[in-house]
Amino acid sequence: QLQLVESVGGLVQPGGSLRLSCSASGFTLDYYAIGWFRQAPGKVREGVSCISSSGLSTRYADSVKGRFSISRDNAKNTVYLQMNSLKPEDTAVYYCGAFLGSSIVLVATEADEYDYWGQGTQVTVSS
């Protein structure tokens, strides 16, 4: 069974940093594009960042550009989301998703493009 597992989030002070990871169980991520999404209470799920299977293509939401960085280590079957300069408005449940890319540079910013999802991890930015 294909499963994605996000690392544990946590409570971070404004201006702080946190790194999330997304690992796969039961399959290799080598051929999958990965996206990070988040959902705050009362809001729709929004795309945060995504990376192609090769790692050559990445995308970021305007709200996180310059602060978040996505990367992948296929040898470890893991994708990372480094979050710096965190703000209270970054508070949300963060999810990683995966879809089988037809191209090594293909990315997707819409949640309905993704076939597999992790269970989500809470990130709270507060003093």
N, C-alpha and C positions, 0 to 999 in steps of 0.2 A: 504494500500500500504506500502510495506516495504521500509524504508528509513534509511540511516545512515547519521549522521550529525557530521562533525568535528567542533571543536572549532576554533575560530579565531586565526590565527598564528600571525605573526608580524615581526618586525625588531628587531634583537638582535645583540649586539656587540660580536665579537669573544671572546670565553671564557665564554660567558653567558649561561643562562639556559632558558628553555621554556618547559611548559607541554602542550601537546595536549590531547584533549579528543575526544572520538568517542561515540556518543550516538545513540540509536535506537528509531525509531518512528514506531509504528504500530506492533511491535513484541518484544519479549523478547530475549535478547542475550544469555540466559543461555546455550543453546545447540549449539551455534555457535562459531567456531574458528574465531579469528579476526587477521587480518594482517595489518601492516602499510607499505605503499609503498611510493616512492617519484619519482618525475620526474623533472629533471632540463631541461632548454631550450636546445633543440637539442640533448637530450639524451633519451634513452629508460627508461621506468618505471622500477625501481629496488625495490626489497624487502628490507625493513629495519628491521622489526621485526614481529614476530607473536606469538600468544598465543593460547593454546587449550581452549576448552569450560570450562574445569575445572580449568584452570590456572596452572595446574601441569607441562605443557610442554611449553617451550619458545624457540625461536630461534632468533639470531641476525646476521645481516650482519657483516662481518669482519671489515668493515669501521666504525661501530658504537659500537662495543663491548667495554665494560668498560665505555662507555659514555652515552648510552641510556638504558632505562629500561622500559619494558612493564609490565603493570599490569591490573587487571580488578576488578571491584566491581559489581558483578551481582545484588546485591540489588539495586544499582543505575542504572543498565542497561547501564553501561559505561565502556569503556576500555581507559586506559591512556598510553601515551608515554612521559616519562620524558626524556628530552634531556639536557644533561649537557656538559660543555666544547665544546660548539658549534664552528664549524669552517666554514669559508666561503664556503667550498665545500659541506656543508650541505644545502646550499640554494637550495630550490626546492619547488614545490607544493607537499604537503603531502596528501595522500589519505588513508582512512581506508576501508578495505573490510571484508566481512563476508561470511563464508560458513558453511553449516550444517554438523558438524562433526559426523562421524559414530562411533567415539571413543572419550572418554573424554580427551584423551591425544594426539589426532591427530592435527597436525599443517601442514601448507603448505607454501612453500616459493615461489611458482610460481603464478603469477597473474591470470592465466587462471583457477586456482582451485577455485577462489572466484566467488560467485554468485551475491553479492550485493556490491555496492560501494557508498561512500560519494561523495560530490561534489568537495572536495579538498580544501586545505587551504595553503596559501602562507607563507613560512618561509624564511626570508632573514637574512643572517648573514653577517654583514658588519659594519665597523667602520665609 
